[in-house]
Amino acid sequence: MEYCEREKEVKEFAATKMGVKGLIDSGITKIPRIFIHPPEDHSESSLSDQNGTHFRVPLIDLQGLFGGKRRNEIVNAVKTAAETWGFFQIVNHGIPENVLEQLLESVRRFHEQPQEYKDEWYSRDFTRQVNYYSNGDLNPSNPADWRDTLSCKFKDDKHSFDALPHVCRREISEYFKGVIQLRDMLSEVLSEALGLRSDYLKGIGCLKSVPISCHYYPVCPEPDLTLGATKHSDCSFLTFVLQDNIGGLQVLHRDHWVDIAPVKGALVVNLGDFMQIISNDKFKSVEHRVLANRAVVPRVSVATFFGAVNNMELFGPIKELLSVENPPVYRETTFGEYMDYYRTKGQDGNSALPFLKIQK
């Protein structure tokens, strides 16, 4: 497919404002060409190693984190997961299960409204506090993903929920309160796992910006030709993902795609590029993807990204972690500079981290 043809079809799709769900509602049985990924992008790979051992993403129980006895166990479990997987699931995290269930249902309600009710939220201006769109990266050079999104941006010390759509306002606000408390808990654990003071990460202001992306993955008529989300790593410091019971999220571990099986009441935690940068490669930001939905009902998930509020503040490897034996791997950068590069590059299946590596 020629670039000019793809660019034309991308613009036509964006102009409809109806997203992927609108395509399904129109009765299509074949996906448009802009959504077709090369076979290597969605190829399967074995989920077991040479010894036949199946990989499983770590599941960490936070019960007893503040009770004294289990804290060291939890810190060590998170440290191991952060160094080897970059992903883990957590239970007993403090957010009530009914809050999680109601949030997922409210996201489904928003996306399944008639199109005329969603039109007022549609925008590709990503500086807005709230916008509804399909594909954050509609770069004609890259295949589009089979997914629509409602995005809401907050700062933990200055936020208002009044701008949110009424159908999910209460549910998002309740969930937001919980994830802020959980973020503070995990920032302590991650700080200690790096061998730093428990308040270190909170003190450097790296977890203040809180965008929430409410994703909707319609059932796909040709799931073997596309993806729900292209292989990528997150540019954040830290990400929480709430997924429903359908599944489809996979993490790349030792060159194998590993399913992150839904666990009732659990949240998925993954580290972003900036956590790998400030930890000087001690903690890993790992590539992941979402398979196109082949279930009989749409998949819903909610991703919460924690980043810096000040786009001009410099971040680099934490000085306390550096030594003659462990020199800095990355140069300092601002969140703004990295995000500009990340958006320009697009989600092409390659990490953006080499952009910052110090050449030896």
C-alpha positions as CSV (number, residue, x, y, z in Angstrom):
1,M,0.0,0.0,0.0
2,E,1.5,3.3,-1.1
3,Y,2.2,6.0,1.5
4,C,-0.1,8.5,-0.3
5,E,-2.9,6.0,-0.3
6,R,-2.4,5.2,3.3
7,E,-2.2,8.9,4.3
8,K,-5.5,9.5,2.4
9,E,-7.3,6.6,4.1
10,V,-5.9,7.7,7.6
11,K,-7.3,11.2,7.1
12,E,-10.6,9.8,5.9
13,F,-10.9,7.6,8.9
14,A,-10.0,10.4,11.4
15,A,-12.5,12.7,9.7
16,T,-15.4,10.3,10.5
17,K,-14.8,10.7,14.3
18,M,-16.5,7.4,14.7
19,G,-13.5,5.3,15.8
20,V,-13.1,1.6,15.5
21,K,-16.5,1.0,17.2
22,G,-18.1,3.0,14.4
23,L,-16.6,0.7,11.8
24,I,-18.1,-2.3,13.6
25,D,-21.5,-0.6,14.0
26,S,-21.4,0.0,10.2
27,G,-21.4,-3.8,9.7
28,I,-17.9,-4.3,8.2
29,T,-16.7,-7.9,7.8
30,K,-13.2,-6.9,6.5
31,I,-10.9,-4.5,8.3
32,P,-9.7,-1.4,6.5
33,R,-6.1,-1.6,5.1
34,I,-4.7,1.0,7.5
35,F,-5.3,-1.5,10.3
36,I,-3.4,-4.4,8.7
37,H,-0.1,-5.1,10.5
38,P,2.8,-7.1,8.9
39,P,2.7,-10.8,9.9
40,E,5.8,-10.5,12.1
41,D,4.0,-7.9,14.3
42,H,1.3,-10.3,15.5
43,S,3.1,-13.6,15.2
44,E,2.9,-15.9,18.1
45,S,5.9,-17.3,20.0
46,S,6.2,-20.1,22.4
47,L,5.5,-19.2,26.0
48,S,7.9,-21.8,27.5
49,D,11.7,-21.9,27.6
50,Q,13.9,-24.7,26.5
51,N,13.3,-26.7,29.7
52,G,9.5,-26.5,29.2
53,T,9.0,-24.1,32.1
54,H,6.1,-21.8,31.5
55,F,6.7,-18.1,32.2
56,R,4.2,-16.3,34.5
57,V,4.2,-12.6,35.3
58,P,4.9,-12.2,39.0
59,L,1.8,-11.8,41.3
60,I,2.7,-9.9,44.4
61,D,0.4,-9.7,47.5
62,L,0.8,-6.3,49.2
63,Q,-1.0,-7.4,52.4
64,G,1.1,-6.5,55.4
65,L,3.2,-3.9,53.6
66,F,2.9,-1.6,56.6
67,G,2.9,-4.4,59.2
68,G,6.6,-4.7,59.6
69,K,7.3,-8.4,59.0
70,R,6.3,-8.7,55.4
71,R,7.7,-5.4,54.1
72,N,11.1,-6.7,53.3
73,E,9.5,-9.7,51.5
74,I,7.4,-7.3,49.4
75,V,10.2,-5.0,48.6
76,N,12.4,-7.9,47.5
77,A,9.6,-9.3,45.3
78,V,9.1,-6.0,43.6
79,K,12.8,-5.5,43.2
80,T,13.2,-8.9,41.5
81,A,10.1,-8.3,39.2
82,A,11.4,-4.8,38.3
83,E,14.8,-6.1,37.4
84,T,13.8,-9.2,35.5
85,W,10.3,-8.5,34.1
86,G,9.5,-4.8,34.3
87,F,5.9,-6.1,34.9
88,F,4.0,-7.6,37.8
89,Q,0.5,-7.9,39.1
90,I,-0.6,-6.8,42.6
91,V,-3.5,-7.8,44.9
92,N,-4.6,-6.4,48.2
93,H,-3.6,-3.0,46.9
94,G,-6.3,-1.1,48.8
95,I,-8.7,-0.2,46.0
96,P,-12.0,-1.9,46.6
97,E,-13.1,-4.5,44.0
98,N,-16.4,-2.7,43.5
99,V,-14.6,0.5,42.6
100,L,-12.7,-1.4,39.9
101,E,-15.8,-3.2,38.5
102,Q,-17.8,0.0,38.4
103,L,-15.0,1.8,36.6
104,L,-14.8,-0.8,33.9
105,E,-18.6,-0.8,33.4
106,S,-18.6,3.0,33.2
107,V,-15.9,3.0,30.5
108,R,-17.9,0.5,28.6
109,R,-21.0,2.7,28.9
110,F,-19.1,5.7,27.5
111,H,-17.8,3.9,24.5
112,E,-21.1,2.2,23.7
113,Q,-23.2,5.4,23.7
114,P,-24.7,6.5,20.4
115,Q,-22.1,8.4,18.3
116,E,-23.8,11.8,18.7
117,Y,-23.2,11.7,22.5
118,K,-19.5,11.0,22.0
119,D,-18.9,13.6,19.2
120,E,-18.5,16.5,21.7
121,W,-15.5,14.7,23.3
122,Y,-13.8,13.8,20.1
123,S,-10.4,15.6,19.6
124,R,-6.9,15.0,18.4
125,D,-5.7,17.9,20.4
126,F,-3.8,16.0,23.1
127,T,-3.3,19.1,25.3
128,R,-7.0,19.0,26.3
129,Q,-7.9,17.6,29.7
130,V,-10.4,15.2,28.2
131,N,-10.6,13.8,24.7
132,Y,-12.0,10.8,22.9
133,Y,-10.2,9.5,19.8
134,S,-9.1,6.4,18.0
135,N,-5.3,5.8,17.9
136,G,-3.0,8.3,19.6
137,D,-0.6,7.6,16.8
138,L,-2.3,8.0,13.4
139,N,1.0,8.1,11.6
140,P,0.5,6.9,8.0
141,S,3.9,5.2,8.2
142,N,2.7,2.8,10.9
143,P,-0.4,0.5,11.0
144,A,-3.3,1.7,13.1
145,D,-4.5,-0.3,16.2
146,W,-7.9,-1.8,16.7
147,R,-8.8,0.4,19.7
148,D,-10.6,3.6,20.8
149,T,-9.7,5.7,23.9
150,L,-11.2,8.2,26.3
151,S,-8.2,10.1,27.8
152,C,-8.4,12.2,31.0
153,K,-5.4,14.2,32.3
154,F,-4.9,15.2,36.0
155,K,-2.2,16.5,38.4
156,D,-2.5,14.9,41.8
157,D,-2.3,18.3,43.6
158,K,-4.6,20.2,41.3
159,H,-7.5,18.5,39.6
160,S,-11.1,18.7,38.8
161,F,-13.5,16.1,37.6
162,D,-16.1,18.5,36.3
163,A,-14.8,18.2,32.7
164,L,-15.3,14.4,32.6
165,P,-18.3,12.9,30.8
166,H,-21.2,12.4,33.2
167,V,-21.5,8.7,32.4
168,C,-18.1,7.9,34.0
169,R,-17.3,10.9,36.1
170,R,-18.1,9.5,39.5
171,E,-16.4,6.2,38.7
172,I,-13.2,7.7,37.4
173,S,-13.0,10.1,40.4
174,E,-13.3,7.3,42.9
175,Y,-10.7,5.2,41.1
176,F,-8.4,8.2,40.9
177,K,-8.4,8.7,44.7
178,G,-7.3,5.0,45.1
179,V,-4.5,5.1,42.5
180,I,-3.0,8.2,44.1
181,Q,-2.7,6.4,47.4
182,L,-1.4,3.3,45.7
183,R,1.2,5.3,43.8
184,D,2.5,6.7,47.1
185,M,2.8,3.2,48.5
186,L,4.6,1.8,45.5
187,S,6.9,4.8,45.2
188,E,8.2,3.9,48.7
189,V,8.6,0.3,47.8
190,L,10.4,1.1,44.5
191,S,12.7,3.6,46.3
192,E,13.7,1.0,48.9
193,A,14.1,-1.6,46.1
194,L,16.7,0.8,44.6
195,G,18.5,1.0,48.0
196,L,17.3,4.6,48.5
197,R,15.2,6.4,51.2
198,S,11.5,5.4,51.0
199,D,10.5,9.0,50.2
200,Y,13.2,9.4,47.4
201,L,11.0,9.0,44.3
202,K,8.2,11.1,45.7
203,G,10.7,13.8,46.5
204,I,12.0,14.2,43.0
205,G,8.6,14.9,41.5
206,C,8.6,12.2,38.9
207,L,5.1,10.8,39.6
208,K,2.9,14.0,39.6
209,S,1.3,14.0,36.2
210,V,-1.6,11.4,36.0
211,P,-3.1,10.8,32.6
212,I,-5.8,8.1,32.6
213,S,-6.5,6.3,29.3
214,C,-9.8,4.3,29.1
215,H,-9.4,1.9,26.3
216,Y,-12.1,0.1,24.3
217,Y,-11.2,-2.9,22.0
218,P,-14.2,-3.8,19.8
219,V,-14.5,-7.4,18.6
220,C,-12.5,-7.7,15.5
221,P,-13.7,-9.5,12.3
222,E,-10.1,-10.3,11.3
223,P,-8.1,-10.5,14.5
224,D,-5.1,-12.3,12.9
225,L,-4.4,-9.3,10.7
226,T,-4.2,-6.5,13.3
227,L,-3.4,-5.6,16.9
228,G,-5.2,-3.9,19.8
229,A,-2.0,-2.2,20.6
230,T,1.3,-2.3,18.7
231,K,4.5,-3.5,20.5
232,H,5.8,-0.6,22.6
233,S,7.2,0.4,25.9
234,D,5.6,3.2,28.0
235,C,7.4,6.6,28.2
236,S,6.1,7.1,31.8
237,F,7.9,6.4,35.0
238,L,5.2,4.0,36.2
239,T,1.9,2.6,34.8
240,F,-1.0,0.9,36.4
241,V,-3.4,-1.2,34.2
242,L,-6.8,-2.4,35.2
243,Q,-8.0,-5.0,32.7
244,D,-11.3,-6.9,32.5
245,N,-11.6,-10.7,32.3
246,I,-11.1,-11.1,28.6
247,G,-7.3,-10.9,28.4
248,G,-5.1,-10.0,25.4
249,L,-2.3,-8.1,27.1
250,Q,1.1,-9.6,26.6
251,V,4.6,-8.8,27.7
252,L,7.9,-9.6,25.9
253,H,10.1,-11.7,28.2
254,R,13.2,-13.4,27.0
255,D,12.1,-13.1,23.5
256,H,8.7,-14.8,24.2
257,W,5.3,-13.2,24.3
258,V,3.8,-14.0,27.7
259,D,0.1,-13.6,28.4
260,I,-0.8,-11.4,31.5
261,A,-3.7,-13.5,32.5
262,P,-6.5,-11.4,34.2
263,V,-6.7,-11.9,38.0
264,K,-9.9,-10.8,39.7
265,G,-9.3,-7.6,41.8
266,A,-5.7,-7.3,40.6
267,L,-3.9,-4.4,38.9
268,V,-1.0,-4.8,36.5
269,V,2.0,-2.6,37.2
270,N,4.7,-1.9,34.7
271,L,7.8,0.4,34.7
272,G,8.2,3.0,31.9
273,D,11.2,4.3,30.0
274,F,11.9,7.0,32.6
275,M,12.1,4.5,35.4
276,Q,14.8,2.6,33.4
277,I,16.6,5.9,32.8
278,I,16.7,7.2,36.4
279,S,17.6,3.7,37.7
280,N,20.4,3.5,35.2
281,D,19.2,0.3,33.7
282,K,18.7,-1.4,37.1
283,F,14.9,-1.5,36.5
284,K,13.5,-2.4,33.1
285,S,10.9,-0.8,30.8
286,V,9.7,-3.7,28.8
287,E,7.8,-3.9,25.5
288,H,4.3,-5.1,25.5
289,R,1.3,-5.4,23.2
290,V,-2.4,-6.2,23.1
291,L,-3.8,-8.8,20.7
292,A,-6.8,-7.9,18.6
293,N,-10.0,-8.9,20.4
294,R,-11.3,-12.2,19.2
295,A,-13.9,-12.6,22.0
296,V,-17.6,-12.2,21.6
297,V,-17.8,-9.0,23.6
298,P,-15.5,-5.9,23.6
299,R,-12.5,-5.7,25.9
300,V,-12.1,-2.8,28.2
301,S,-9.0,-1.6,30.2
302,V,-7.9,1.5,32.0
303,A,-4.2,2.6,32.0
304,T,-2.9,5.2,34.5
305,F,0.5,6.7,33.6
306,F,2.6,8.6,36.1
307,G,5.0,11.2,34.8
308,A,6.5,14.6,35.5
309,V,4.4,17.8,35.6
310,N,7.2,20.1,34.6
311,N,8.1,19.3,31.0
312,M,11.3,21.3,31.4
313,E,12.7,19.6,34.5
314,L,15.8,17.5,33.8
315,F,15.9,13.8,34.7
316,G,18.8,11.4,34.4
317,P,20.4,8.5,36.2
318,I,20.1,9.0,40.0
319,K,23.4,10.2,41.3
320,E,23.3,7.9,44.4
321,L,23.2,4.9,42.1
322,L,26.3,5.9,40.1
323,S,29.9,4.9,40.7
324,V,33.1,4.3,38.7
325,E,32.0,0.8,38.2
326,N,28.4,1.9,37.3
327,P,28.7,5.1,35.2
328,P,25.7,6.8,33.7
329,V,24.1,4.9,30.7
330,Y,21.8,7.8,29.7
331,R,22.2,11.5,29.3
332,E,19.9,13.9,31.1
333,T,16.7,14.9,29.4
334,T,13.4,16.6,30.0
335,F,10.0,14.8,29.9
336,G,9.1,17.3,27.1
337,E,12.1,16.5,24.9
338,Y,11.6,12.7,25.3
339,M,7.8,13.0,24.6
340,D,8.5,15.0,21.5
341,Y,10.8,12.4,20.2
342,Y,8.5,9.5,21.2
343,R,5.5,11.1,19.3
344,T,7.7,11.9,16.2
345,K,9.0,8.3,16.1
346,G,5.6,6.9,16.6
347,Q,4.8,3.4,17.9
348,D,6.9,1.6,15.3
349,G,7.7,-1.4,17.5
350,N,11.1,-0.1,18.5
351,S,12.2,1.4,21.9
352,A,12.9,5.1,22.1
353,L,15.5,4.6,24.8
354,P,18.6,4.4,22.4
355,F,17.9,8.1,21.7
356,L,19.2,8.9,25.1
357,K,22.1,6.4,25.4
358,I,25.5,7.9,26.0
359,Q,27.8,6.7,23.2
360,K,31.0,5.1,24.5
